[in-house]
């Protein structure tokens, strides 16, 4: 990267927030590079291939206009979450039907999966902007701006968009002692959305629970899965159920299939496949001891709303958003906030005025 000027930016992370920031900045004419540690884009928007099953982010909701606008612009097909039928409540005394499904709220799913939305957004970036398998190790202040260091090279830049969970950045990046102590403390203690969660998806030959008048939704205070939902595709294609667990303990697979049988009947005992995604073990999502971070009141903290390091380091992840934190919408909002802050700090006289 050339010697930095006011219009050079390094975005760290190619999840929803980082891709959104990179797309907005390149569209505004900024010399931008987006560095992603993984060999894929999407971060916690992770979808299996054939069939498309979301192992991370799954939904968006009415009122989340940024996601709605993005799926329209990228031509992504969506469909409503299946909610028809009764839900199930489970405790140590058994499993009981809950009429009219009080568990699910109306929501929307991505027909090709949330990961496909990230891939389509990444495809809009100019050649050379996105660089995969490039973990960042340090961010240092320099007389000209900031230096972003990887194992192979360093990038001199005027601005950095830090689009990874703050606790991950605090645990893995060397800031050379430059971050204010209070900011580093808040970042280190901020929970990682889904970071302490294991998500399980069970696929079947048919959505048999629907035949029994069940929505596929459940709340449990007994089995390993504490919250469950239908993950079938449009019109019941690719029948699937999914749930969230606090941890994948020994004997986890057997415990899950036993619980699915207790909740939805004997047809649930033999899933075609059982996909288990333990986000706490994802090196580029969750820092060590992620389960200990439980203060969700730190989401959207005021310190994330203003740039650090002399106005050059900008926070962008769903955890930093003041609205819809923990949702894809929150990630998009944070990426746009960071991009707009940079545009306001070094506006292009030929461009539209930036908005505060």
N, C-alpha and C positions, 0 to 999 in steps of 0.2 A: 504494500500500500504506500502511496506517495506521502511526502511530508504533510502532516495534517493541516487542514484549514478549517474554517468555521462550518464547512458543509461536509465533513467526513464523520462517519458513525460506524461503530462496531456494535452489532446486536449479538448478545450471548444467549443462545437458546432458540430452537426452531419449533417450539410449541405454538399454541394459538396466539399467545401474546407476542412472542418474538417475530413470528411470520407476519402478524398484523402490523407491527411497528416497521419491519423491514419493507413491506409492501408500500406503506404510506410514505416512508422516507424516500425510497427510490422513485416513487411517482412524483414526489416534490423536487426531485433533482439532486438528492444527496448522494454522495459517494459512499455507498453502504456495503458492508459485508456482514453476513449472518453466520455465526459459528455455532455448530451443533455437535455435542459430544457423541451422540449416538450415530449409527449409520442409517437412521431414518428420521423423518420429521414427525411432528405431532405430539411429542411428549406424552402426556396422559390421555391423549386422543389416540388410542391403540385399537386397531381392528384386525381380526384374523381374516385370512383370505379363503374364500370358497369353502364354507359360507362366511359371510361377513358378520362377525360377532364382536360386539364392543366389549373389550376387557378393561376399558377405562371409562372416560366420559361417554354418556349415552343419550341424554335428553337436552332439549331446550323447551322453554315455556312461553306462553303468551306474554307479551310485554317486553320480551327480549329482542328488541328491534335490530340490534347489531347482528345477531346471528341470523335473524330472518332476512335482513338485507344481504348478508354474505351468501346464504344458500341460493337466494334469487340471482345474485350477480354471477355466481359460479355454476349455476344450473344444476344444483344438487337436489335430488328428489327427496322429499320428506313424507312421513305418514304419521298418523296419530298413534300414541301409545295405546295398546289394548287395555281396557279397564272394565269391560262388561263382565258381570257375574259377581259372585261372592268372594270375599277375601277369607283368609284363615288366620286365627289367633292360636298360638301354641304356648303352653306353659307346662310345668311339671305334671299337671293332672291330665293333659291330653291336648288335642287339637279341635278347635271349634270354628264353625262358620260365622262370618261377619257379613250379613246381608248388605247389598248395595255397595260393597267394596269401599270402605272408608280409608283404605290404605293408599290407593293410587290417586294422584291428582292429574287432571288433563295435561298432557305433555306431547311433545313431538320427537320423533326419531328420524335418523338419517338412513335412507334406504340402502346406501352403500357403506354405511358406518361412519362414525365420527372421524376415523383416521383418513377416510377418503376426502373429507372436507379440508383437512390440513394438507393433504397431497395436492389437491387442486389449487389451494391458495399458494403453496410453494411453487407450483408450475407457472404462476403469474410473474414470478421474480425474473429479472434479466439474468442472462447467463453470467456465471461467475460470482453472483451475490451469495448464494448458499454454499456453505462448505461443511460437509458432514464428517463424522469421525474426527473431529477437531476439538478435543477438550481444552478448555481454558484453565490455566493454573494460577495466574496472577493478574492483578490490575494495579498498575503503579502510576503515580503522578509523575509528570515530566515537565520541564520548563514550557513545552509547547502545548501540553494537554494531558493525555493519558496514554499509557502503553499497555496493551492487552497481550499477555504472553501465553503461548502454547508450548508443547514439547518441542515443536519443530521451528517455530518462528515467532516474531512479535509484530504487532500491528500498532502503529502510531496513529492516534485518532484524536479528534476534538471532543467527541461524545461517545459514551458507552450506554447502551440500553441493556440492563441486567434482567433478562426475561427468564429467570429460573426461580424456584421457590427461595425466599430469603434465607431460610435455615440451611438450605443446600449451599448457597453462596457463602454463608458465614463459616460453614464447616470445611469447604474445599478450596476456597480462593484465598490467595495471599494478597492482602491489600497494603502490605508494607507498613502497617500501623497507622494508615492515613484516615481510616473511617472513624468518625466520632464514637466514643465509647458507648453512649446511649443508643445510637443507631445500631451498632454491632450487637448490643445486648438484645434489642427488640428483634432484630433479624434472626438471631440464634434461637430465640424462644418462640417464634411464630410457627404454629402448626403447618404441616404440609397437607393440603387438601388431598384426600385419598391416600396419603403417604403411609398411614398405619393400617390400611384396609387390605384384606384379601378378597378379591372378586371371583366368584365361581359361576360359570355358565355350563348348564347341562343341556345337551341337545337330544331330541327324540324324533321318532319317525312320524308322529302325529301329535297335535296339541290335545291330548286326551283330557286334560283338566277342563278345557272348554266344554267338552261333551258332558261333563259332570256339573256344569253351571258354575265353575270356578274361574276367577279372573287370572289366576297365577300369582296373585299377590298374597303376602303373608307377613306377619310380625311374630317373632318367636323370642321367648325368654327361656328357652330350653336347649335347642340344638345349636350347632356351630354357626349356622346362618341366622342372622338376627332380622334381616329385612329381605324380602324376595319379591320378584316381579316377573311378568311375562316378557321374554325377549324374542318372541317369534317375529319373523319378517312380515311384510304387508300381507293381509288376508290369511295369516297363519302359516305362511311359507317358512321353511326352516324352523320348525317348532323348537322352542328353547325356553328354559327358565333360568333366572340368574338370581344370585343373592350375595350379600356382603357378610363377611366374617371378620372378627377382630384379629385373628391369627390362624395360620395353618399349622396345627399341632400334629403330633404323631397320630396316625390312624385317621387323618382328616378326610380322605376320600370315602372311606367306609362310613364315617359318621355323617357325611353330607348325603350320601345316597340313602342311608337309613332315615335321615330327617325328611328328605324329599318324599319318601314313601309314606311316612307318617302324616305329612301335610296333604299330599295329593293323590294317594292311593297306590296300589301295587304296580300300576303301569310305570310309576316313576322309579322303580327299583333298578332298572337296567338302562341307563342313558346310553345313547350311541357314543357319546363322547363327553368328557368332563374336563373343561378348561379351567385351570386355576392360575390366577394372576396375583401374586403376593407383591403389592407395591412397596412394602417395607424393605424388600431385598433389591429394589431397583436402584442401582448406584447413582444414576443421573436424575433420580427423582427425590429420594429420601436420604437424609443424613443418618449417621448412626444414632440409635436410641430415639428414633422418630416417635415412638409411642409415648414418650414422656412429654411431648409438646401438646398441651391440651387447652391453652388459653386462646380460644378462637376470637376473643375480644381484640386481639392484636391484628386481625385482618383489617386492611384498610387504614392502618395506623397513620396519623398525620406525618410522621417522619418519611413515609413512603411517597407522600404527595409532593415533596419538594426535592430537587436534585441535590446530591451530595458532591463532595470533592470539587468545590468551587463551581457548582452548577453544571458539572460535566457527567456525573453518574446518575442515570435515570432508572427507577425501579419499574418493572413491568412483569407481573404475574397475577394470576387470579387472586392470590393471597393479599396483594397490595391494593386491590380495587376497593373503592368506597361504595360501590354498588354491585350487586350480584356476585360478591366474593364466593369462590368455590364453584362457580358455574363457568361454562365456556363464555357466556356473555361478559362475566367479570374479566376474563383474560383478554377478550377483545377490547374492552373499555380501557384496561390498563395499557395495552400496546398503543392504542390511539392517543391516550393521554401523554405517554412518553414522547411519541412522535410529534405531537402538537407542541409540547414544551420545547423541544429542540427547534422546531420551526419558528417559534416565537423568540428564541434566543438569537437566531441568525436568519432572519427572514430573507426570502428572495424578492427583490424589488419588482420582479416580473410576475410573481405569483399572487394568488389571492391572499388577503391579509390573514394572519393566523388568528385563532380564536382562543381566548383564555378560558 
